[in-house]
Amino acid sequence: MTNKPPSSTIETKPKKLRRLIESAQLEFILEAHNGISARIVEEAGFSGIWASGLAISAQFGVRDNNEASWTQVVDLLEFMSDITSIPILLDGDTGYGNFNNMRRLVRKLEQRDIAGVCIEDKIFPKTNSFIGGERQPLAEVEEFCGKIAAGKDSQSNDDFCIVARVEALIAGWDIREALRRAEAYRKAGADAILIHSKLAHPDQIVEFAHEWANRAPLVIVPTKYYSTPIEVFRKVDISLVIWANHMIRSAIIGMQKTAAQIFQNQGLIEIEDRVASVDEIFRLQGADELAEAERRYFSSYQPDTKAVILAAARGDDLGDLTAERPKAMIPVGGTPLLRRLVDKCKKRGIDDITVVAGYKAESIDVSGINKVINTEFASTGELASLACALETFTDDMVIMYGDLLFRSYILRDLIENDAPLTIVVDSAGEEEESLTGAKDYAFCSEPDDRSMWGQAVNLQHIASLRLVNGDETACGRWIGMIRVKGSGRQWLVDALQTLQTSDNFAELGMPDLLNFMLESGREVRVWYIHGHWLDVNSLADLERAGNFTSELDP
């Protein structure tokens, strides 16, 4: 177990928020509206979170008119607080009622480790400030001051912050009324003043700040005057800027585009590589921590899938491009082929990755891999490279060539196969003259029936010709990916060790290994795909690869 610091040395969330509000330099916090968005805000580097009333009501699918109850909001905040270590400032609308509601709200927020609440001087139930704000009545100053005082008297942590939001400018009052209210709220105990404006320029904010003269920390929400240079806010001693609703707005745009494309295409292939992977959701949810806990506490824990990538070849047909680096390190769309492969693996939860290097091995500097070297790469083939990784083999692994590009679903579907040995075969039927590199044609027990899912097909043999004996036609092309599961590992080890004793071992490639296992009575399952991949063996392939990756990357 990790050693935890004494509780007395841990800075509380309310203390962190107070430090932000009282900072001598301009600070920033960003809106979040649920646990996952709160985690993203923290990972982006922000030191605090604005739990926006507009955004929270929107994710509930209701209006920003106190239609979501305060208990629903507080329940949601608990999830946001649990998944983050930075402070949360709640947009508490009007405090959800009178002084008594405010007292209870503060107590419930503190119980969930929420660092502070911002309340506005409107009448409950409130309406969003940008919807007819000038027609919205403001609370009486004395009543609102009582609400602030009730909240301060109810808090148990001295650092819990209550921010008073002045809506006078929104409601059409002048600066004098805004200042009068702000001063009364400060005297009632507010820890900071949020001055709000709906103008597209910051003139009201700047004027207020000059008149306010830093009597208490000043907070702003520049949703409407967003084009104002940040330096303007620094010069007038603004303490805290809230970016108030941009996470929910960006999420809506993304979801609308995805929904429209799925509806139009009646499928997912075109969007899968443009959205976050399910594994990224798992990561944000803390699945890694759970996996570590399983390793520690669960005796029957099974290791994850690993990958072995063969990347020892130079790629002679690529000419000067591989003069100082192996083929696997050639950039496609600005990213080396091997980096793309490693990222594909990691997005599928495959973190244990062994790369067999050879030619210019020192130029392979991709993070997140274990590198082994085939020192005889110049005089040996693929099987010799695979043998270099023999000690890393597990009962759950994928073997693949280092020059592949493919859509994410191919690896996902492959690793879901539980057969001891499974290979991926493309049945798309490319013309032979368009193929470069090895032409590994797969002859199978059944052709691809695209109307069937999970078709039970076995490999019969692999050959370099599409037609064999004049009448046997290949069912597709093996793309260079093998899934090994359970007993398949021992089959693979036995075959590899036997072939190592043959005189021509240095010349053998992966198809020879597959054919040998078939001749030995082993069963190799076929998983059909229909396009959506390519390998890079020539300059023409490299051009196609650029087009291929541009379709994948958003």
C-alpha positions as CSV (number, residue, x, y, z in Angstrom):
1,M,0.0,0.0,0.0
2,T,1.1,3.6,-0.6
3,N,2.0,5.7,2.4
4,K,-0.5,8.5,2.8
5,P,0.5,11.9,4.3
6,P,-0.9,12.7,7.7
7,S,-4.3,14.4,7.5
8,S,-3.0,17.5,9.1
9,T,-0.7,18.1,6.1
10,I,-3.4,17.8,3.5
11,E,-4.7,21.0,2.1
12,T,-8.5,20.8,2.2
13,K,-10.6,21.7,-0.8
14,P,-12.2,24.7,0.9
15,K,-8.6,25.9,1.7
16,K,-7.6,25.5,-1.9
17,L,-10.6,27.5,-3.1
18,R,-9.9,30.3,-0.6
19,R,-6.3,30.4,-1.8
20,L,-7.6,30.8,-5.4
21,I,-10.0,33.5,-4.6
22,E,-7.5,35.4,-2.5
23,S,-4.6,34.9,-4.8
24,A,-2.5,37.9,-5.7
25,Q,-2.6,36.8,-9.4
26,L,-5.5,36.2,-11.7
27,E,-6.9,32.7,-11.4
28,F,-9.2,30.6,-13.6
29,I,-11.7,27.9,-13.1
30,L,-13.7,25.9,-15.7
31,E,-17.3,24.6,-15.8
32,A,-18.1,21.0,-15.3
33,H,-21.5,19.3,-15.0
34,N,-20.9,15.7,-14.0
35,G,-18.2,13.4,-12.7
36,I,-16.5,12.7,-16.1
37,S,-16.3,16.4,-17.1
38,A,-15.0,17.3,-13.6
39,R,-12.2,14.8,-14.1
40,I,-11.4,16.2,-17.5
41,V,-11.2,19.8,-16.1
42,E,-8.8,18.7,-13.4
43,E,-6.6,16.7,-16.0
44,A,-6.5,19.8,-18.2
45,G,-4.7,21.6,-15.4
46,F,-7.3,23.8,-13.9
47,S,-7.1,24.4,-10.1
48,G,-10.8,24.6,-9.6
49,I,-14.2,23.7,-11.0
50,W,-17.3,25.8,-11.5
51,A,-20.4,23.6,-11.0
52,S,-22.6,25.6,-13.4
53,G,-26.3,25.8,-12.7
54,L,-27.0,26.2,-16.4
55,A,-24.8,23.2,-17.3
56,I,-26.1,20.9,-14.6
57,S,-29.7,21.7,-15.5
58,A,-28.9,21.1,-19.2
59,Q,-27.3,17.7,-18.5
60,F,-30.5,16.8,-16.6
61,G,-32.5,18.0,-19.7
62,V,-34.4,20.7,-17.8
63,R,-34.5,24.5,-17.9
64,D,-32.2,26.7,-15.8
65,N,-35.2,27.8,-13.7
66,N,-34.6,25.7,-10.5
67,E,-36.5,22.8,-12.2
68,A,-33.8,20.5,-10.9
69,S,-34.2,20.3,-7.1
70,W,-31.3,21.3,-4.8
71,T,-31.1,17.7,-3.5
72,Q,-30.6,16.4,-7.1
73,V,-27.9,19.0,-7.6
74,V,-26.1,18.0,-4.4
75,D,-26.3,14.3,-5.2
76,L,-24.6,15.0,-8.5
77,L,-22.0,17.1,-6.8
78,E,-21.0,14.2,-4.6
79,F,-19.9,12.2,-7.7
80,M,-18.0,15.3,-9.0
81,S,-16.2,15.7,-5.7
82,D,-15.4,12.1,-5.3
83,I,-13.5,11.8,-8.6
84,T,-11.5,15.0,-8.3
85,S,-9.0,16.6,-5.9
86,I,-9.5,20.2,-6.8
87,P,-12.1,22.5,-5.2
88,I,-15.6,22.9,-6.6
89,L,-17.5,26.2,-6.4
90,L,-21.2,25.5,-6.8
91,D,-23.4,27.9,-8.8
92,G,-26.1,27.8,-6.1
93,D,-28.6,30.1,-7.9
94,T,-30.5,31.9,-5.1
95,G,-29.6,29.4,-2.4
96,Y,-32.8,27.4,-3.3
97,G,-35.1,29.4,-1.1
98,N,-34.8,31.5,2.0
99,F,-32.2,31.7,4.8
100,N,-33.3,28.4,6.2
101,N,-32.8,26.6,2.9
102,M,-29.4,28.3,2.6
103,R,-28.3,27.0,6.0
104,R,-29.2,23.4,5.1
105,L,-27.6,23.8,1.7
106,V,-24.2,24.8,3.2
107,R,-24.3,21.9,5.6
108,K,-25.0,19.4,2.9
109,L,-22.3,20.9,0.6
110,E,-19.7,20.6,3.3
111,Q,-20.7,17.0,3.9
112,R,-19.8,16.3,0.3
113,D,-16.5,18.2,0.4
114,I,-17.7,21.0,-1.8
115,A,-15.5,24.1,-1.3
116,G,-17.9,26.9,-1.7
117,V,-21.2,28.2,-3.1
118,C,-22.1,31.3,-5.2
119,I,-25.6,32.7,-4.6
120,E,-27.2,35.5,-6.6
121,D,-29.5,38.3,-5.4
122,K,-32.6,37.3,-7.4
123,I,-36.0,35.9,-6.3
124,F,-36.5,32.2,-6.1
125,P,-37.2,30.4,-8.5
126,K,-34.6,32.2,-10.7
127,T,-34.3,32.4,-14.4
128,N,-31.0,32.4,-16.3
129,S,-29.5,35.9,-16.4
130,F,-29.4,35.9,-20.2
131,I,-33.1,35.2,-20.6
132,G,-34.9,38.5,-20.0
133,G,-32.7,39.5,-17.2
134,E,-33.8,43.1,-17.1
135,R,-37.4,41.9,-16.3
136,Q,-36.2,39.7,-13.4
137,P,-36.8,41.3,-9.9
138,L,-33.9,41.4,-7.5
139,A,-34.1,40.3,-3.8
140,E,-34.3,43.0,-1.1
141,V,-30.8,43.8,0.1
142,E,-31.6,43.1,3.7
143,E,-33.1,39.7,2.9
144,F,-30.1,38.6,0.8
145,C,-27.6,39.8,3.5
146,G,-29.5,37.6,5.9
147,K,-29.1,34.7,3.6
148,I,-25.4,35.3,3.4
149,A,-25.1,35.6,7.2
150,A,-27.1,32.4,7.7
151,G,-24.8,30.5,5.4
152,K,-21.7,31.8,7.1
153,D,-23.0,30.9,10.5
154,S,-23.9,27.4,9.3
155,Q,-20.5,26.4,7.9
156,S,-18.2,24.2,10.0
157,N,-15.0,24.8,8.0
158,D,-13.8,28.3,8.3
159,D,-12.4,28.2,4.7
160,F,-15.7,27.4,3.1
161,C,-16.5,30.2,0.7
162,I,-19.7,32.1,0.0
163,V,-19.5,34.2,-3.1
164,A,-22.3,36.9,-3.5
165,R,-23.3,37.4,-7.1
166,V,-24.6,40.9,-7.9
167,E,-27.2,40.9,-10.7
168,A,-27.9,44.6,-10.7
169,L,-26.3,45.3,-14.0
170,I,-28.1,42.3,-15.6
171,A,-31.4,43.7,-14.3
172,G,-30.8,47.1,-15.8
173,W,-29.6,49.0,-12.7
174,D,-26.6,51.3,-12.8
175,I,-23.1,50.9,-11.3
176,R,-24.1,52.8,-8.1
177,E,-26.8,50.2,-7.3
178,A,-24.4,47.4,-8.1
179,L,-21.8,48.9,-5.7
180,R,-24.3,49.5,-3.0
181,R,-25.4,45.9,-3.1
182,A,-21.9,44.5,-3.3
183,E,-20.8,46.5,-0.2
184,A,-23.7,45.4,1.8
185,Y,-23.0,41.7,0.9
186,R,-19.4,42.1,1.8
187,K,-20.3,43.5,5.2
188,A,-22.8,40.5,5.7
189,G,-19.8,38.1,5.4
190,A,-19.5,37.3,1.7
191,D,-16.0,36.0,0.9
192,A,-16.0,37.4,-2.6
193,I,-18.2,39.4,-5.0
194,L,-19.2,38.2,-8.4
195,I,-20.2,41.1,-10.6
196,H,-22.2,40.0,-13.7
197,S,-22.8,41.7,-17.0
198,K,-24.5,40.7,-20.2
199,L,-22.7,43.3,-22.4
200,A,-20.4,42.2,-25.2
201,H,-17.7,44.5,-24.0
202,P,-16.2,44.8,-20.4
203,D,-16.9,48.4,-19.8
204,Q,-19.3,47.8,-16.9
205,I,-16.9,45.3,-15.3
206,V,-13.9,47.6,-15.6
207,E,-15.9,50.6,-14.2
208,F,-17.2,48.5,-11.3
209,A,-13.7,47.1,-10.5
210,H,-12.2,50.6,-10.4
211,E,-14.9,51.9,-8.1
212,W,-14.8,48.7,-6.0
213,A,-11.0,49.3,-5.3
214,N,-10.4,45.7,-4.3
215,R,-12.4,45.9,-1.1
216,A,-12.9,42.1,-1.4
217,P,-11.9,39.6,-4.0
218,L,-13.8,40.2,-7.3
219,V,-15.0,37.3,-9.5
220,I,-16.3,37.6,-13.1
221,V,-17.9,35.4,-15.7
222,P,-16.9,36.7,-19.2
223,T,-19.4,34.6,-21.2
224,K,-20.6,37.6,-23.2
225,Y,-17.5,39.7,-23.3
226,Y,-15.2,36.7,-24.1
227,S,-13.1,38.5,-26.6
228,T,-11.6,40.9,-24.0
229,P,-7.9,40.4,-23.5
230,I,-7.1,38.7,-20.2
231,E,-4.6,41.5,-19.4
232,V,-7.6,43.9,-19.0
233,F,-8.8,41.8,-16.1
234,R,-5.4,41.7,-14.5
235,K,-5.0,45.5,-14.7
236,V,-8.3,46.0,-12.7
237,D,-7.4,43.4,-10.0
238,I,-10.0,40.7,-10.9
239,S,-9.2,37.8,-8.6
240,L,-11.0,34.9,-10.4
241,V,-12.3,34.3,-13.9
242,I,-15.0,31.6,-14.4
243,W,-15.3,30.0,-17.8
244,A,-18.9,29.1,-17.1
245,N,-20.5,26.8,-19.7
246,H,-18.0,25.8,-22.4
247,M,-17.7,22.1,-21.4
248,I,-21.4,21.5,-21.8
249,R,-21.6,23.5,-25.0
250,S,-18.7,21.6,-26.6
251,A,-20.2,18.3,-25.6
252,I,-23.5,19.2,-27.2
253,I,-21.8,20.0,-30.5
254,G,-19.9,16.8,-30.5
255,M,-22.9,14.7,-29.6
256,Q,-25.0,16.4,-32.3
257,K,-22.4,15.6,-35.0
258,T,-22.0,12.0,-33.9
259,A,-25.7,11.4,-33.7
260,A,-26.3,12.8,-37.2
261,Q,-23.4,10.8,-38.7
262,I,-24.5,7.5,-37.2
263,F,-28.1,8.1,-38.4
264,Q,-26.9,8.9,-41.9
265,N,-24.5,6.0,-42.2
266,Q,-26.5,3.4,-40.3
267,G,-23.2,2.2,-38.8
268,L,-20.3,3.1,-36.6
269,I,-17.2,2.5,-38.6
270,E,-16.9,6.0,-39.9
271,I,-17.1,7.6,-36.5
272,E,-15.4,5.1,-34.2
273,D,-11.9,6.6,-34.6
274,R,-13.2,10.1,-34.2
275,V,-14.7,9.7,-30.7
276,A,-13.1,8.8,-27.4
277,S,-12.6,5.1,-27.0
278,V,-14.5,3.1,-24.4
279,D,-11.1,2.5,-22.8
280,E,-10.7,6.3,-22.4
281,I,-14.0,6.3,-20.5
282,F,-12.7,3.5,-18.4
283,R,-9.6,5.5,-17.7
284,L,-11.5,8.6,-16.6
285,Q,-13.7,6.4,-14.4
286,G,-10.6,5.1,-12.6
287,A,-10.6,1.6,-14.0
288,D,-6.8,1.4,-13.7
289,E,-7.1,1.9,-9.9
290,L,-9.7,-0.9,-9.8
291,A,-7.4,-3.2,-11.8
292,E,-4.5,-2.4,-9.4
293,A,-6.8,-3.2,-6.5
294,E,-7.7,-6.5,-8.1
295,R,-4.1,-7.4,-8.4
296,R,-3.7,-6.6,-4.7
297,Y,-6.8,-8.2,-3.3
298,F,-8.3,-10.6,-5.8
299,S,-6.3,-13.9,-5.9
300,S,-7.8,-15.1,-9.2
301,Y,-6.8,-11.9,-11.1
302,Q,-5.8,-12.6,-14.7
303,P,-3.2,-10.5,-16.6
304,D,-4.2,-8.3,-19.5
305,T,-3.6,-8.9,-23.1
306,K,-0.1,-8.1,-24.4
307,A,1.3,-7.4,-27.8
308,V,4.3,-8.4,-29.8
309,I,5.1,-6.1,-32.7
310,L,7.7,-7.2,-35.4
311,A,9.6,-4.1,-36.5
312,A,13.1,-5.2,-37.4
313,A,13.0,-4.6,-41.1
314,R,14.4,-1.7,-42.9
315,G,11.8,-1.4,-45.7
316,D,14.1,-1.4,-48.7
317,D,11.4,-0.4,-51.2
318,L,11.0,2.9,-49.4
319,G,14.5,4.1,-50.5
320,D,16.1,7.1,-48.7
321,L,13.1,7.3,-46.3
322,T,14.6,4.4,-44.4
323,A,18.3,5.4,-44.6
324,E,18.4,6.4,-41.0
325,R,15.3,4.7,-39.5
326,P,13.4,1.5,-39.9
327,K,10.1,1.4,-41.8
328,A,8.1,1.3,-38.6
329,M,9.4,4.8,-37.7
330,I,8.3,6.5,-40.9
331,P,5.8,9.2,-40.1
332,V,2.3,9.0,-41.6
333,G,0.2,12.1,-41.0
334,G,3.0,13.4,-38.7
335,T,3.0,10.3,-36.5
336,P,5.3,7.3,-36.9
337,L,3.7,4.0,-37.9
338,L,4.9,2.3,-34.7
339,R,3.5,5.1,-32.5
340,R,0.1,4.7,-34.2
341,L,0.3,0.9,-33.5
342,V,1.2,1.4,-29.9
343,D,-1.6,3.9,-29.4
344,K,-4.1,1.5,-31.0
345,C,-3.0,-1.1,-28.5
346,K,-3.2,1.1,-25.5
347,K,-6.7,2.3,-26.5
348,R,-7.7,-1.3,-26.3
349,G,-6.2,-1.7,-22.9
350,I,-3.0,-3.5,-24.2
351,D,-0.3,-1.8,-22.2
352,D,2.4,-4.6,-22.2
353,I,3.9,-4.1,-25.6
354,T,7.1,-5.8,-26.8
355,V,8.7,-4.4,-30.0
356,V,11.2,-6.6,-31.9
357,A,13.7,-4.1,-33.4
358,G,16.6,-4.7,-35.7
359,Y,17.7,-2.2,-38.4
360,K,18.5,1.2,-36.8
361,A,17.1,-0.1,-33.5
362,E,18.4,3.0,-31.7
363,S,16.1,5.2,-33.6
364,I,13.0,3.5,-32.1
365,D,12.3,5.9,-29.2
366,V,8.5,5.3,-28.9
367,S,7.4,5.5,-25.2
368,G,5.4,2.8,-23.6
369,I,7.1,-0.3,-25.1
370,N,9.7,-2.9,-24.2
371,K,12.3,-3.3,-26.9
372,V,14.2,-6.5,-27.8
373,I,16.7,-6.6,-30.6
374,N,17.2,-9.1,-33.4
375,T,20.9,-8.5,-34.0
376,E,20.8,-10.8,-37.0
377,F,18.1,-8.8,-38.8
378,A,20.1,-8.4,-42.0
379,S,20.3,-12.2,-42.6
380,T,17.1,-13.5,-41.0
381,G,13.4,-13.2,-41.4
382,E,10.3,-12.8,-39.4
383,L,10.5,-16.0,-37.4
384,A,13.9,-15.2,-36.2
385,S,12.5,-11.8,-34.9
386,L,9.6,-13.5,-33.3
387,A,11.9,-16.0,-31.6
388,C,13.7,-13.0,-30.0
389,A,10.5,-12.3,-28.1
390,L,9.9,-15.9,-27.0
391,E,10.5,-15.2,-23.3
392,T,7.8,-12.5,-23.3
393,F,5.0,-14.8,-24.6
394,T,1.9,-15.1,-22.5
395,D,-1.4,-17.0,-22.7
396,D,-3.1,-13.8,-23.9
397,M,-1.4,-11.9,-26.7
398,V,-1.5,-10.4,-30.1
399,I,1.3,-10.6,-32.7
400,M,1.4,-8.1,-35.5
401,Y,3.6,-6.6,-38.2
402,G,5.0,-3.1,-37.5
403,D,3.9,-1.5,-40.7
404,L,0.2,-1.8,-40.3
405,L,-2.6,0.8,-40.3
406,F,-6.1,-0.3,-39.4
407,R,-9.4,0.9,-38.0
408,S,-9.8,0.4,-34.3
409,Y,-12.6,-2.2,-34.5
410,I,-10.3,-4.7,-36.2
411,L,-8.1,-5.1,-33.1
412,R,-11.1,-4.9,-30.8
413,D,-12.9,-7.7,-32.6
414,L,-9.7,-9.8,-32.8
415,I,-8.9,-9.8,-29.1
416,E,-12.5,-10.8,-28.3
417,N,-11.9,-14.1,-30.0
418,D,-11.3,-16.9,-27.5
419,A,-9.9,-19.5,-30.0
420,P,-6.3,-20.7,-29.3
421,L,-5.2,-19.1,-32.5
422,T,-7.0,-16.6,-34.7
423,I,-5.9,-14.6,-37.7
424,V,-7.4,-11.6,-39.5
425,V,-8.2,-12.1,-43.2
426,D,-9.4,-9.3,-45.5
427,S,-11.9,-10.6,-48.0
428,A,-12.3,-7.3,-49.9
429,G,-10.7,-8.8,-53.0
430,E,-8.0,-6.2,-54.0
431,E,-6.4,-6.6,-57.4
432,E,-3.1,-8.5,-57.1
433,E,-1.2,-5.8,-59.0
434,S,-2.2,-3.2,-56.3
435,L,-0.6,-5.2,-53.6
436,T,3.0,-4.6,-52.4
437,G,5.1,-6.5,-50.0
438,A,4.2,-10.1,-49.1
439,K,1.1,-11.4,-50.8
440,D,-0.1,-13.7,-48.0
441,Y,-3.3,-15.2,-49.5
442,A,-5.4,-17.1,-47.1
443,F,-7.2,-20.3,-48.2
444,C,-10.0,-21.0,-45.8
445,S,-12.7,-23.6,-45.1
446,E,-15.5,-21.1,-46.1
447,P,-15.5,-17.8,-48.0
448,D,-16.6,-14.7,-46.2
449,D,-20.4,-14.6,-45.9
450,R,-20.9,-11.0,-44.9
451,S,-24.5,-11.6,-43.9
452,M,-23.2,-13.8,-41.0
453,W,-21.5,-12.4,-37.8
454,G,-18.9,-14.5,-36.1
455,Q,-18.8,-17.0,-39.0
456,A,-17.0,-20.2,-37.9
457,V,-14.1,-20.5,-40.5
458,N,-10.8,-22.2,-40.2
459,L,-7.6,-21.5,-42.1
460,Q,-6.4,-24.2,-44.5
461,H,-3.1,-22.7,-45.6
462,I,-1.4,-19.5,-46.7
463,A,0.2,-19.1,-50.1
464,S,1.8,-16.3,-52.2
465,L,-0.5,-17.0,-55.1
466,R,-4.2,-16.3,-55.2
467,L,-4.8,-19.4,-57.3
468,V,-3.4,-22.8,-56.4
469,N,-3.4,-25.8,-58.7
470,G,-5.5,-23.8,-61.1
471,D,-8.8,-24.3,-59.3
472,E,-8.4,-23.4,-55.6
473,T,-9.1,-19.7,-55.0
474,A,-8.0,-17.7,-52.0
475,C,-10.7,-16.4,-49.7
476,G,-8.7,-13.2,-48.9
477,R,-5.4,-11.8,-47.7
478,W,-3.9,-12.3,-44.2
479,I,-3.1,-8.9,-42.9
480,G,-0.4,-9.8,-40.5
481,M,-2.2,-10.1,-37.2
482,I,-2.5,-13.2,-34.9
483,R,-4.4,-13.6,-31.7
484,V,-3.0,-16.2,-29.2
485,K,-5.1,-17.4,-26.3
486,G,-4.7,-20.1,-23.7
487,S,-3.2,-23.3,-25.2
488,G,-2.4,-21.4,-28.4
489,R,0.7,-20.1,-26.7
490,Q,2.2,-23.6,-26.3
491,W,1.2,-24.5,-29.8
492,L,3.1,-21.4,-31.0
493,V,6.1,-22.1,-28.8
494,D,6.3,-25.8,-29.9
495,A,6.2,-24.9,-33.5
496,L,8.7,-22.1,-33.2
497,Q,11.2,-24.2,-31.3
498,T,10.8,-27.1,-33.8
499,L,11.3,-24.8,-36.8
500,Q,14.4,-23.3,-35.2
501,T,16.1,-26.7,-35.7
502,S,15.6,-26.6,-39.5
503,D,18.4,-25.6,-41.8
504,N,16.4,-22.8,-43.5
505,F,15.0,-21.2,-40.3
506,A,16.7,-17.9,-41.1
507,E,14.6,-17.6,-44.3
508,L,11.2,-18.4,-42.8
509,G,8.4,-16.0,-42.3
510,M,5.2,-15.9,-40.3
511,P,3.1,-17.7,-43.0
512,D,5.6,-20.6,-42.7
513,L,4.8,-20.8,-39.0
514,L,1.1,-20.8,-39.6
515,N,1.3,-23.5,-42.3
516,F,3.5,-25.6,-40.0
517,M,1.0,-25.5,-37.2
518,L,-1.8,-26.4,-39.6
519,E,0.3,-29.4,-40.9
520,S,0.8,-30.4,-37.2
521,G,-3.0,-30.6,-36.7
522,R,-3.5,-27.3,-35.0
523,E,-6.7,-25.3,-35.7
524,V,-6.3,-21.7,-36.8
525,R,-9.6,-19.7,-36.7
526,V,-10.2,-17.0,-39.3
527,W,-11.8,-13.6,-38.5
528,Y,-12.9,-11.9,-41.7
529,I,-12.8,-8.2,-42.3
530,H,-13.6,-6.3,-45.5
531,G,-11.0,-3.6,-46.1
532,H,-10.2,-0.8,-43.5
533,W,-6.5,-1.6,-43.3
534,L,-3.3,-1.3,-45.2
535,D,0.4,-2.0,-44.8
536,V,3.2,0.3,-45.9
537,N,5.8,-1.3,-48.1
538,S,6.4,1.3,-50.9
539,L,6.1,5.0,-51.7
540,A,2.7,4.3,-53.3
541,D,1.6,2.7,-50.0
542,L,2.9,5.7,-48.1
543,E,0.7,8.0,-50.2
544,R,-2.3,5.8,-49.6
545,A,-1.5,5.7,-45.9
546,G,-1.7,9.5,-45.7
547,N,-5.2,9.4,-47.2
548,F,-6.2,6.6,-44.9
549,T,-5.1,8.3,-41.7
550,S,-6.7,11.6,-42.7
551,E,-10.0,9.8,-42.8
552,L,-9.4,8.5,-39.3
553,D,-8.2,11.6,-37.6
554,P,-10.7,14.4,-36.6
